[in-house]
Amino acid sequence: MSAFYRALAKVAGPGRGRNADVAARRLAAHGLASRRLRGALLRGLTIAEVGQPEAPLDLTTDESTDAVFERLEEVARGMAASIDQIPLPMRRVVEKFRRNVYQGASGVGESGEVVFRSGIVNFLLLLLGGEIYDARPMAAMLGVDAAEIEPDAVDFINQRLRITMWEVDEAYRSAPLHQVVLLARWLRERAYLAVSFLGLETATESQLDDLAALFAPYAWHILGVISSRFDDAEQFVARLELPVVLAVPELSAPPISA
């Protein structure tokens, strides 16, 4: 029996579920690509197969800015109220971030609910081409003391690490699958390092496989961002001990704000 079919029997055998998309992603976490993988990744994160034109936020006037924040706040309210509908194990990650916020909300001076929504709004702004305007709720989400976040760090993220949702979606559509499975396996082998931080102590082996595969195209894109935008990227990437056959993509740098 080939390695592929042995792995397939392991991830889709009795008691392990027969969801074909999950099986395809779990195979990826074991370093094996299937014909179904691309669609399984897109469907797993509800990403359309065909990209849509970028629609940058209109923050040019007070009126348009107010409208953007009103809409993002509405989206954040909906997201915060529907956490229970997020499939496992991703729900555990979001719940962990929410617990972090409620534990650290006093440092921001607002209720946990308000800080959590504000964190979502800040993340959405960044993903939609805007900038972080208040790092404190995001720090609270990650369990970091907001006092430790320097303004220069926020400027650095806004200028050099800005990654939009259009870029991310395109990475899931176009990242070479043979590279995705290499990175998915690398992530899965190191999942134990992030289990506590992400609130995944009770996650099953199947769920950790699935998360590693789902995150792999995003990680591949992030590596490309780092390699293309930082002078010391080669040394940083070398310390990660990535598979030697992994080809880190080269991406163009974003414009630097004045």
N, C-alpha and C positions, 0 to 999 in steps of 0.2 A: 504494500500500500504506500502511495507517495506521501511526502510530508504534508501536502495540501489536504489530502483526504483524512489523514490522521488528525490534523488540526481541526478539520471540519467536524469529525466525529466527536472531538473533545468539546467544541463550543456549541454544537447543536444536537448533542445526543440526548438520551432520556433524562428528564429532569432539568434540562438546561434551556428549554424553550425552543420554539421552531420559527421564531420571527426571522425572516430571511435577511432583512436589513441589519438587525442586531448581529446575526451570524456573520455577515460580511464585515461589519466593523470589528467584531471580536477577532476574526481572522487577521485583520490588519494589525491588531495589537500583538499578534503572534508573528508578524513580519510577512504575511501572505496577502497578496492582492487578488481580488475576484472581480469578475466583470460587473458585478452589482455594486461595487464599492462606491464609485462616484455618486450614483443616485442615492445610496444609503447615507452618505455624508450630507448631501444636500437636503434630503428629506428629514434627517435627524435634527437639523437646525432650521427647517422650513425656509431654505434658501431657494429662490427661483432658478430654474435651469438657464434662463436667459436674463442677462443683466439689464437693469433699468438705468436711464440717464441719471447722472448725479444731480441732486437738487439741493445745493448748498443753502444753509440757513440765511435768511435775510436779516442781518443785524445792523443795517445801515442807518436806520432812524430809530428814535425812541418808540414810535408807534409799532414799527415792525418788530423791534426787539421785545416789546411787551407782548405782542401776539405770539412770538416764538416761545417765550417762557410760559405763557398761559397754556399753549398747546402741549409743551413738554411736561408741565405740571399735571395736566389732565392724563397724559400717557403714564406718568409715574404713579398717579393714584390708581389707575387701572392695574398696573403691574404689581403694585404692592398688595392690592386686594385679591389678586388671583394666583398667589404663590402656590396654593394647594393644588392648582391645576397643572403645575410644571411636572413633567415626568421625572421619576427617579432615574438616576441619582442626582441629576442637576438640581432638583429641589432641595436636596440636603446642602448643597453648596450655597444656594441663595438663603436658606434658613440660617446657615452659619454666619453669613455676612449680616443678616438682620439681627441676630443675637449680639454680634460684635457692636452694632450700632446702638442697641438699647443699653448695653453695658457701658458704652463710652459717650452716650449722649450728653451727660452732664458737663463734659468738657467743652461742648459746643454751645451750651446754654439753651437748648431746645428739647422738646420731647423726642423720644425715640422714633415715633412715627414721622415727625417732621424731618428729622435728620436723615432717616432712611430714604424718604422721597427726594430730598435734596441731593443725596448721593446719586440716586438714579438719574436725576436731571443733569448733573454734572457729567456722568458717564455718557449720557445721550448726546449732550452738547459736543463732547470730544469725538464721538463716533459720527456725528453729522457734520463734521468739519469746523466746529466752533472751538472754543477754548474753555478749560476749567476756570470757573470764576470763584469757587470756594473749595479748597482742597480738604477742609476739615471733615465734612461728611464722608468723603471718599476714604480719608485716613481712618475714620471710625469704622467703616465697613471692613477694612482690612485689619482691624485690631491694632492700629498704630496710634500712638499719642499724637494728637493734632499739633501739639507744641513743637514736635520734632520736625514738622514739615516746613522747610525754608522756602521763602518766596522764589528764590533762584531755582529750586527744584521744580516748582510748578511751571515757571517760565521754560525750563529745559524740556519738560514733557510737552508743553504746548507747541514749542518750536521744533523739537527734534524727534519726538516720539508720537506725534499725532498720526493715528491710523484710523481712517474712516471706515464706515460700514461697507462702502462700495469696494474699497480695497480688500476687505476681509471676505466679502461675498465672492469676489473674483478669484481670490486664492482658493476657495473651496471648489470653484468651477475649473480651475486651470492647473493647480499644483500637480506635478507628475505623480501618478499613483505609486510608482516604484519608490519615489522619495517619501511619500506620505507613509507607506507601511514601515519604512526604515525608522522614521521619526516616531510613529505610533508605538513601535516595539521599544524604542529607547525610552519613551515617556512611561510606558507600562512598567518597564523594569525598575523605574525610579519612582513609581507612584507612592510607595511607602513614605517617601520624604515629604509629601504634601498632604497625606491623609488627614492628619490632625488639623492643619491650617485650613483645609477645605471642609472640615466637618464630615469626613467620610469614614469615620471609624467603623460604622456598621455596614458599609457598602460591601456587596458581594464581589467575588472575583469577576463575574460576568459584568457587573456594573463598572468596575475599574477598567476592564478591557474596553468597554464601550466609550467611556470618557476619554481614555487615552487616544482612541482613534478619532473621536469627534474633535478633539483639541489639536490634533496633529497638523492639519493644514494651516491653522491659525499660528501655531508655533513656527511652522516653516516660513510663513510670511514675516513674522517678527524677526526671525534670524536674518532674513533678507534686509529688513529695515536696519537692523544693527550693523550688518556688514557693509551697507551702502552709505550710512550716515555718520559713522564714527571712525576716527583714524586708528584707534587701538582695537578695532573689532576683531582682528585676526587673533590677537592674544586672548581676548575674552572667549571667542568661539572655541579656541583650542582647549581652554580649561573645562569646557563642557564635556569633553571626551565623546563627541558625536561619532557615529559610524563613519569610517574613513571614506566610504563611497557616497556619503550624503553630499549632494551639491547644493550649497547655500545660494539662493537666488540673489542676483544683484538688481536693486531697485533704485529708481531715481530719488534724490533727496527732495523733501518738500521745501517750498519757499520759506525763508527765515523772516519772521516778522521784525520790523524795525524796532 
